[in-house]
């Protein structure tokens, strides 16, 4: 995809020469003769590099530079016909990437453009890496030594070395997003973007814009051109979570991109070529969705090149003690505590079937570490009562009952922690004292 350059130059001959050189070098370019026109364009569109003359008929180039820095951090190259130290110092002081003195060689000018683009990419990559680090994408979070996990790791190791499309299937809480992270960061694309989108979280009327981007004025509210997730993931990986929740219309548009690796922004006419590795995920059985007419069979065959099924926690219970230990270290460190689970508590937790999978187990550990005093040992007698139910299966108890039971146990534990102080307990629970009293009554909690 071509980089976009903005030129601000009132000398028409000079402007035409710059535009011609930039187009010949393979970039997109737009030019303006006044600072006012250029600033309006900058507010409504994005550019990779901005080049401005110091002397303009309406606004001084240094003032333009100052205003640009208030909007974003696009690299700015300042041109001056005077070559004074004062101009150079002023330009650099206000954040110019560099300055160049007229007359100059076009080769010299184009080298500056290239360096400025490289700086912009470097800044964006640093921001992306910091964002990823802040999210703590640590591969060791996927804990396990059971046979299903060994087979999963072996498959992931093989898949990561390729550019093949992957479909991750598994129940909620089994770690599909984490596996997508691992595949990307072990692949040859690891230094390129990993872009994610939850298809179920985007309204149907906005999903096309999210995936493919839009041009200014494409629809009400489209005040500026926006790059879509495919464009942002160019040369990297795009992770489409909950893909089975896409509408049939969106599926049809997605199919074209998967097949042809090209698309147009909403409201645009330019065909964009993309090189993206696609990883998709779902907790639904897509074969059943196809039978019900809710998913396109041709799209399924395109995304189901390498299917990977993540095992539920109930099928790898030997990993539960390892996971408990890992989550205890994680939350003890975060909360400056040394809480432990007793052997009898761990034994009980190993028998539970976990409809919420690893995420549910982590929530249980976090809950008790949070509520415990610094060196508490969590025994089985304070675990939620539904964990002890014999023969308890996920299709035998409504989710509302599980939530109610968990809420009751959590309130009891909080009241114990605050020694019955309902004001303090309500503050810690994040609810009003009145709401706490209502829940005490509803759950028939003895005080």
Protein Blocks (a to p, Z undefined) as FASTA:
>chain_A
ZZddddddfblklmmmmmmmmmmnopacdddfbfklmmmmmmmpccfbdcddfbdfkbcf
klmmmmmmmmmmcdcddddfklpaklmmmmmmnopabdcdddddfklmmmmmmmmmmmmm
mmmmmmmmmmmmmnopafklpgcjbfklmmmmmmmmmmmmpmcdcdddddehilpmmmmm
mmmmmmmklmpccddddfklpcfklmmmmmnopaehkaghiabccddfklmmgoiacdde
hkllpcfklmmmmmmmmmnopacdehiabdcddddddddddfbdfklmmmnopacfklmm
mmmmbgcddddfklmmmlmmmmmmmmmmmmmmmnopabdcdfklmmmmmmpgolnlmmlm
mmmmmmmmmmpcfklccdfklgcfklmpghiafklccfklmmmmmmmmmmmmmmmmnnop
aklmmmmnopafklmmmmmmmnopaZZ
